Amino acid sequence: MAKITFNLEEITEIVISNKLLPTEIIRVRVKGEKVHFIIRTNSFILPYIPASLRFLSFSDNNAIFELTIISGHLSKAKNWLNEALKLRIPSYMKLEYPQLSVDIDKLLKDKNITGFRVKDILLEGGEFTICTCNN
């Protein structure tokens, strides 16, 4: 078993550097225990939606996050997200607003990462600890 610890800024930079974010996600920044970003919709009526993401838990191989839309047009933004993201969301993610879950096994398989399994993910004091074990 191994433990890898990152602070939120480090793990966000790793995700950005490895181009793991959809191209619709722009202006990513970390503030406290939340990652803030803008969703570019390419829609005339609602071209940009400010949002944030907060890690909640790890259960049954799913990393669970809370997605918050920061907009006065919440209902329009929520409806747009439900329709647009159904088409664009990777197979290892599932959005049931306000929860976003990431199936870690499917993510690793999709990215051709083998040789270990994620056993647990913890967030304490602004630091992510990823615990792994052999397959």
N, C-alpha and C positions, 0 to 999 in steps of 0.2 A: 504494500500500500504506500502511496505517495501523497503528499499534501503540497499543493501549489497555492501560494497566496499572492493576490494582486490587490492594489487599492483600486477604487472605482475608475480613477483617471487612467491607470495603466491598462485595465481590461478594455476600457472604451477605446483607447488608442490602438490596441491590438486588433479590435474588431474593425476599426476604420482603416488601419494600415493594410489589413488583409482583404479589404473590399468585401466584407461580409454583410454590409448594410445594403438594402435596396437603394437604387439611385434616387428614389423619391425622398429619401431621408437626407436632410441637409442641416448645416449649422449645429452640429452636435456639441454639447458642452455639459460638463458635470457640475452640479451644485448640491452639496450635501450628499445625501444618499439617493439622489434622483439624477437621471440623465435627461436633459432637455434637448429638444430638437424641433425642426420644422418638417412637416410633410408637404411636399410639393404635389399638388393634385392635378395640375394641367387643366383645371376647370376655370372657366371664365368667372363664374359666380363666386367660387371659394378657392382661389388659387393656392393659398398656403394655410396650413392648419398647425398652430403651435401645439406641442404635446410634450408629455414627459413619461418616463418609464421608471418604475421602482420594483426592485426584486422583493418578492414576498416569501417564497419557499421553494424547496425541492422535494418532490414526492412522486413515487412511482416512475422514476426516470424522467420526470418533467420539471423543468425550471419554470416556475410560475411568476409572472410579472403583472403589475398593475399599470395599465395604460390610462393616462389622464389627458383629455383634450382640454386645452386651455384656450377657450374661445367663447365669445358672446353668442356665436352661432352654433352652439353645442348640438342641437338636434340635426341641423344640416350636416355638420361635420360627421356626426355619428352615422347618419344614413349613408353619406358618401363613403366613409371607411368600410362599412359593412359590404357595400356593393363592389367597390374598387379592389379592396384587399382580398376578396374571395378569389379574384382572378390572378393576383400577383403574389400572394403569400406562399412561401416555400412549403413543401409537403411536411416538413418537420415542425411547422408552427401551426398553431390553432388560435384564432381570435374569437373570443366570446366576450365582447366589451362589457366590463372594463378589464377582463383578464386576458393575458396573452400567455400561452404555454408553449414551451419549446421542448420537443422530444429529443433529449440529448443523444440517445443511441442513433436515431435517424439522422440527426445533424452530423455526427461523426462519420456515419456511413456515407452520407451525401458528399462530404468533404474528403473522403478516402483516408480517414484517420483510423488506424487500426492498432491492435496490440494492448489496449487497456479499456477499462470501463469506468465511467464516472459513478462513484458510490454515493457521494453526497456533495452538496454545495451549500455553504454557509455564508451569511453576510453579518459580520459583527464589527462594530466600530469603524465602518467605512471600508472594510477589507473583505474581499471575496476569498474564501478558501475552498478550493476544489480538491476533494479527496478521490483518489483513483484506486483501482485494483486491477489485477490481471484478468484477462477474459476468461 
